[in-house]
């Protein structure tokens, strides 16, 4: 299953990069409060992931 995911598009990411993305996403989810929509948090996480990958 993991090899299938790698073939689809994760093959360009290193394990370190995927860990950074996962950690950042978890940090953002931990910051969700009553005034913030979960969808906004997911979008912020995607933006951060894109920035991290483009600056490597």
C-alpha positions, -999 to 999 in steps of 0.1 A, spaced: 0 0 0 28 25 9 46 17 -23 14 25 -43 11 58 -25 48 65 -33 41 58 -70 12 81 -71 30 112 -59 48 109 -26 79 96 -42 93 131 -45 92 137 -8 118 124 16 109 108 49 122 139 67 100 163 46 68 142 53 76 142 90 79 180 89 46 183 72 29 159 96 44 177 126 33 211 113 -2 198 107 -4 184 142 8 217 156 -19 236 137 -46 212 148 -36 216 184 -41 254 180 -77 251 168 -101 270 191 -138 278 190 -133 307 166 -114 288 140 -129 265 114 -111 231 110 -110 236 72 -90 268 76 -65 249 97 -62 223 70 -57 250 43 -30 267 64 -12 233 68 -13 228 30 2 263 25 29 256 50 37 223 34 40 239 0 64 266 14 85 241 32 89 220 1 96 249 -22 124 263 1 143 230 4 
